Amino acid sequence: MIVSPKELFTNCYGKYAIAAVNVFTMEQVHALFRAGEKANAPFLVQITPAARNYAHANMLSKIIEAASKIYPKTVYAVHLDHGDEEHALDAIASNTYNSVMIDASHDSFDKNVERTRAIVQKAHKKNVCVEAELGVLSGIEDDISVDEKEARYTKPSEVEKFVELTQCDSLAVAVGTSHGAYKFSGGEGIQFDILEDIQQRLPYFPIVLHGGSAVNEKEISRINRSGGALNEGATGVSPEEIVKSITYGVCKINIATDTRLLWARVHREFFRDTPELFDPIVPGKKYMEANEAFMLEKFELLGATGKANQLIQ
């Protein structure tokens, strides 16, 4: 059952968080929906512009629609992640998304407000929620590349005015996380003093944490032992920080890097151990099983297991 993110966030605020998972392939969609149904956990399916370019927006939408029928007990929303005006407007017009993100975080405050407000006005006419971003995250993901030196924490003094002027429905903030498998700047992790200040200024307003992957060092080591060359010093958000962030109003936690690392590890090990095989179905099944197990653990960590029933009327 597809539900509005507003309903998801109202139900979870301060108690648990919604996993927002980027998908590119059929295997990832199967694993996510299968885990969501098994855990009775609500979730967001996220599609990036890069994913739309890779698989085509219509193809991804149809895969998600099919998954909702294969796994009819799931409770989910469909979200456009990191879109510009073109992507956001297309998603709104398609009637297949009930949430879009307009990422104008690299602009000045006033320009960010202008661009975000324009999308909000069009989205709300069709009951589509809008996520905005204030502050800039470092790292690399899809087409996003931001040098550590250019990364800026969100200024708590700006959040009230920004939300009031844009009327956005949720706010992604820069509080120390990063896109991709990269170290935190200075190894300091989430800046909870900033997060607390934001929550005090925007009580009960849903906050979004981008760069929410854990970047498991064991996965990176296994990838490298199978022929990979990833940075073994890379790290993500610790489980303890994820759980703590929920109490500060974080309702939506984005996950992308972890499922990509999982894909790389499963396929590298498979072809290393069975070089005589070439059928994509075999490692594909292994990846779906591993991804499902990963998502079950993530739902449990976020406190979302068993919560979907609360959203079914």
C-alpha positions in Angstrom: 0.0 0.0 0.0 1.4 3.3 -1.0 1.0 6.1 1.6 2.0 9.7 1.9 5.4 10.4 3.6 3.5 12.9 5.8 1.7 10.0 7.3 4.9 8.0 7.7 6.7 10.9 9.4 3.8 11.8 11.7 3.6 8.2 12.9 7.4 7.7 13.4 8.5 11.1 14.8 10.8 10.6 17.8 10.0 6.8 18.0 11.6 5.2 14.9 12.9 6.2 11.5 11.9 5.3 7.9 14.6 3.7 5.7 14.7 5.5 2.3 16.5 3.2 0.0 17.9 4.0 -3.4 17.1 1.4 -6.1 18.5 0.9 -9.6 17.5 -2.6 -10.5 14.8 -5.3 -10.3 16.9 -7.2 -7.8 17.1 -4.3 -5.4 13.4 -3.7 -5.6 12.6 -7.3 -5.0 14.8 -7.4 -1.9 13.5 -4.2 -0.4 9.8 -5.1 -0.9 10.3 -8.7 0.3 12.1 -7.5 3.5 9.5 -4.7 4.1 6.7 -7.3 3.9 8.5 -9.8 6.1 9.4 -7.2 8.7 6.1 -5.4 8.5 8.1 -2.2 8.2 7.2 0.9 6.2 9.9 2.3 3.9 10.6 4.8 1.1 11.7 3.6 -2.4 14.1 6.3 -3.7 14.9 6.9 -7.4 17.7 9.2 -8.3 18.1 11.0 -11.7 21.0 8.7 -12.4 18.8 5.7 -11.8 16.1 7.2 -14.1 18.7 7.7 -16.8 20.1 4.2 -16.4 16.9 2.1 -16.4 14.4 4.8 -17.6 11.8 6.3 -15.3 9.0 4.3 -16.8 10.8 1.1 -16.3 11.5 1.7 -12.7 8.0 2.9 -11.9 6.6 -0.3 -13.5 9.0 -2.5 -11.5 7.9 -0.8 -8.3 4.2 -1.1 -9.3 4.7 -4.8 -9.9 6.5 -5.3 -6.6 3.6 -3.7 -4.8 1.4 -6.5 -6.2 3.8 -9.3 -5.6 4.2 -8.1 -2.0 0.7 -6.7 -1.2 1.3 -6.2 2.5 4.0 -3.6 2.1 3.5 0.0 3.2 5.7 2.4 1.3 6.1 5.8 -0.5 7.9 6.5 -3.8 10.4 9.4 -3.6 12.6 11.2 -6.2 16.0 11.8 -4.6 18.3 14.7 -5.5 16.2 16.1 -8.4 16.5 19.4 -10.1 13.5 21.2 -11.5 13.3 19.1 -14.6 13.3 15.8 -12.7 11.0 17.1 -10.0 8.4 18.4 -12.4 8.5 15.2 -14.5 8.0 13.1 -11.4 5.1 15.2 -10.2 3.4 15.0 -13.6 3.9 11.3 -13.8 1.5 10.5 -11.0 3.8 7.7 -9.8 5.7 9.6 -7.1 4.2 10.9 -3.9 7.3 12.7 -2.8 10.1 14.6 -4.6 13.3 16.3 -3.5 14.5 19.5 -5.0 18.2 19.9 -4.3 19.1 23.6 -4.5 21.5 23.3 -1.5 24.5 24.6 -3.5 22.7 27.9 -4.2 22.5 30.9 -2.0 19.9 30.9 0.7 17.6 33.2 -1.3 18.0 31.2 -4.5 17.4 28.0 -2.6 14.2 29.4 -1.2 13.0 30.6 -4.7 13.7 27.3 -6.4 12.3 25.1 -3.6 9.1 27.2 -3.2 8.4 27.0 -7.0 8.5 23.2 -6.8 6.4 23.1 -3.6 3.7 25.2 -5.2 3.3 22.7 -8.1 3.8 19.6 -6.0 1.2 20.5 -3.4 -1.5 21.0 -6.0 -1.1 17.2 -6.7 -0.7 16.1 -3.1 3.0 15.4 -3.6 5.3 16.1 -0.7 8.6 18.0 -1.1 11.9 17.5 0.6 14.3 20.4 0.5 18.0 20.6 1.5 19.7 23.3 3.5 23.5 23.0 3.9 25.8 20.9 1.7 27.0 17.4 2.3 30.4 16.2 1.2 31.3 13.0 -0.7 30.3 11.5 -4.0 27.1 9.7 -5.0 25.7 9.3 -8.6 26.3 12.7 -10.2 26.9 14.6 -6.9 30.5 15.6 -6.1 31.3 18.0 -3.3 34.8 18.5 -2.0 35.2 18.3 1.8 36.4 21.9 1.9 33.1 23.0 0.3 30.9 21.1 2.6 28.9 23.3 4.9 26.9 22.4 8.0 23.3 23.6 8.1 22.9 26.8 10.0 20.2 26.3 12.6 19.5 30.1 12.6 18.2 29.7 9.0 15.9 26.7 9.2 12.8 28.3 10.6 12.8 31.0 7.9 13.6 28.5 5.2 10.7 26.2 6.1 8.3 29.1 6.5 9.2 30.7 3.2 9.2 27.4 1.2 6.5 25.4 2.9 8.5 22.3 2.3 7.3 19.1 4.0 10.7 17.8 5.2 14.2 19.1 5.5 17.5 17.4 4.7 20.3 18.8 6.8 24.1 18.7 6.7 25.2 17.7 10.2 28.4 15.6 9.5 27.3 12.8 7.2 28.6 12.4 3.7 27.6 10.8 0.4 29.3 7.6 -0.6 32.0 5.6 1.1 34.0 8.4 2.5 35.3 9.4 5.9 33.7 12.1 7.9 35.6 15.3 7.9 37.9 15.1 10.9 36.3 11.8 11.9 33.8 13.7 14.1 30.6 12.1 13.0 27.1 13.6 13.4 27.1 17.0 15.1 24.3 16.4 17.6 24.5 19.9 19.0 23.5 21.2 15.5 20.8 18.6 15.2 19.4 19.5 18.7 19.4 23.2 17.8 17.5 22.5 14.6 14.9 20.3 16.4 14.3 23.0 19.0 13.6 25.5 16.3 11.5 23.1 14.2 9.7 20.9 16.8 7.9 17.9 15.3 9.1 18.8 11.8 10.6 15.8 9.9 14.4 16.0 9.4 16.1 13.9 6.8 19.6 12.4 7.2 21.4 11.9 3.8 24.5 9.7 3.7 23.0 7.3 6.3 24.9 4.2 5.2 27.1 2.4 7.7 29.9 1.5 5.2 30.7 -1.8 6.9 34.5 -2.2 6.9 34.1 -6.0 6.7 32.3 -5.6 3.4 35.0 -3.4 2.0 37.7 -5.9 3.1 35.9 -8.7 1.4 35.5 -6.7 -1.8 39.2 -5.9 -1.8 40.1 -9.6 -1.1 38.1 -10.4 -4.2 39.9 -8.0 -6.5 38.5 -4.6 -5.4 40.5 -1.5 -4.6 38.3 0.5 -2.3 39.6 2.8 0.5 39.7 0.6 3.6 39.7 3.8 5.7 36.3 4.8 4.6 33.5 4.9 7.1 29.9 5.9 7.5 27.4 6.5 10.2 27.6 4.1 13.2 24.5 2.3 14.4 24.7 4.1 17.7 24.6 7.5 16.0 21.7 6.4 13.8 19.6 5.4 16.7 20.5 8.5 18.7 19.6 10.8 15.7 16.0 9.5 15.8 15.4 11.2 19.1 16.4 14.5 17.5 13.6 14.4 15.0 15.3 12.5 12.2 12.4 10.6 10.5 14.0 9.6 7.1 17.4 8.0 6.7 18.8 7.6 3.2 20.6 4.4 2.3 22.5 3.8 -1.0 26.2 3.1 -0.5 25.6 0.0 1.7 23.5 -1.8 -0.9 26.1 -0.9 -3.6 28.9 -2.3 -1.5 26.8 -5.4 -1.0 26.3 -5.8 -4.7 30.0 -5.5 -5.3 30.9 -8.0 -2.6 28.4 -10.6 -3.7 29.3 -10.5 -7.4 33.1 -10.3 -6.9 33.1 -13.2 -4.5 30.8 -15.2 -6.8 32.9 -14.8 -9.9 36.1 -15.4 -7.9 34.8 -18.6 -6.4 33.0 -19.9 -9.5 34.9 -18.5 -12.5 33.4 -21.1 -14.8 29.9 -19.7 -14.3 28.4 -16.8 -16.3 24.6 -16.9 -15.8 23.5 -13.5 -14.2 20.5 -15.2 -12.5 22.7 -17.1 -10.0 24.6 -14.1 -8.4 21.4 -12.1 -8.9 19.6 -14.5 -6.5 22.4 -14.4 -4.0 22.4 -10.6 -4.1 18.6 -10.4 -3.5 19.0 -12.8 -0.5 21.9 -10.7 0.9 20.1 -7.4 0.4 16.9 -8.8 2.0 18.9 -9.9 5.1 20.6 -6.5 5.2 17.3 -4.6 5.0 15.8 -6.8 7.8 18.7 -5.8 10.0 18.3 -2.1 9.0 14.5 -2.1 9.8 15.3 -3.5 13.2 18.0 -0.9 13.9 15.7 1.9 12.9 12.9 0.6 15.1 10.6 0.2 12.1 10.0 -3.5 12.4 6.3 -4.2 13.1 5.2 -0.6 12.5 3.5 -0.9 9.1 0.3 -2.2 10.6 -0.1 1.2 12.4 -0.4 2.8 9.0 -3.0 0.5 7.6 -6.6 1.8 8.0 
